[in-house]
Amino acid sequence: MKSGVLYKQELFLYRSSFDMQSNEVHLITFFKNKCREHGLRLTPQRTAIYKELIRSKDHPSASTVFSQVRKIYPNISFDTVNRTLLTFSEIGIVSIVEGYGDPKRFDPDTELHHHFRCIKCNRIIDFQHKSLDEIKIPEDIQKQFTVLNKRVVLEGICDKCEKKIKHTFSKQGG
């Protein structure tokens, strides 16, 4: 099994070497290689699930992926989609974004990045910031735990919800 650093370097090369239109083809190739590397059969259903993830503009839940994949494979079960997404997470193809009481959501972007989560609409927005990438792990945490990943989650109100709030407030004469 390859190290996480090597995997991220490979993914970066796949993502940065090609324009957006051909990017999907190369991500699918990368996906197929990772499945083979981990002994996973390349089924049409697994491929459809992965394609739906990389086409998604947000961080979809298993039920969102299920509803899209079911259009192609009407007999696929929710359990199959959910277990497949969890398997993808185990082999490092996707990351799980915890939903804070909501269903788990899945992120096909495994490169180092951070999230902003809107507390109104639950939208999750990716962002990058070098100083957050280099955040120092406190010594007491390092002594007690093995940190595998650093990701900052900021919470607040997104721009779309902020506009709705301002619009509603101005309509009320505020």
C-alpha positions, -999 to +999 in steps of 0.1 A: +000+000+000+013+035-009+018+062+016-008+090+019+019+116+007+026+096-024-011+091-031-017+129-027+012+136-051-003+112-077-037+128-073-023+163-076-005+152-109-038+138-122-058+168-113-033+195-123-020+180-156-052+181-175-078+207-184-113+205-168-129+188-197-105+158-198-101+158-160-129+134-154-114+108-178-081+110-159-098+109-125-117+078-136-083+062-147-069+071-113-100+056-096-096+024-115-059+022-106-067+027-069-094+000-070-070-025-087-043-016-062-067-024-033-082-055-049-116-040-056-135-053-086-143-025-111-180-029-114-202-005-135-220+004-103-188+014-084-177+034-114-211+052-116-210+060-079-175+075-083-185+095-114-214+110-096-191+121-068-166+138-091-194+155-111-210+168-079-204+205-072-209+200-035-203+173-009-232+149-015-246+125+011-251+088+003-288+095-004-280+122-029-255+099-047-280+071-045-308+091-061-286+100-090-270+066-096-305+050-093-314+068-125-288+047-143-291+015-122-327+013-110-321-019-090-291-006-070-298-004-033-291+024-009-270+000+012-248-008-018-242+029-025-235+037+012-211+007+016-193+016-016-188+052-004-174+039+029-151+016+010-139+045-011-131+064+021-112+034+035-089+032+004-085+070+003-104+079-028-129+101-010-130+118+024-160+117+048-173+151+058-192+147+091-226+163+090-229+175+126-261+155+132-269+154+095-260+123+073-223+119+064-213+137+032-185+127+009-158+147-006-139+134-037-112+161-032-086+144-010-060+171-014-054+192+017-081+218+020-105+231+046-143+236+049-167+264+056-201+251+067-232+273+066-253+268+097-284+279+078-284+258+047-257+232+056-237+240+024-201+230+027-176+252+008-140+241+001-112+266+006-074+266+009-053+287+032-016+281+037-014+291+073-042+267+082-024+239+063+006+245+085-013+246+118+008+233+147-006+203+166-005+210+204+021+188+222-005+173+246-025+161+216+006+147+199+015+127+231-020+113+235-031+107+199-018+099+164-030+127+141-036+115+106-052+145+090-056+182+097-087+200+084-101+232+097-139+236+096-152+271+099-189+277+106-211+307+099-236+320+074-227+317+037-230+345+012-263+331-003-280+329+031-266+363+041-282+378+010-315+362+019-314+375+054-306+410+042-333+409+016-359+396+042-347+423+066-350+451+040-385+439+030-396+441+066-385+478+067-354+472+088 
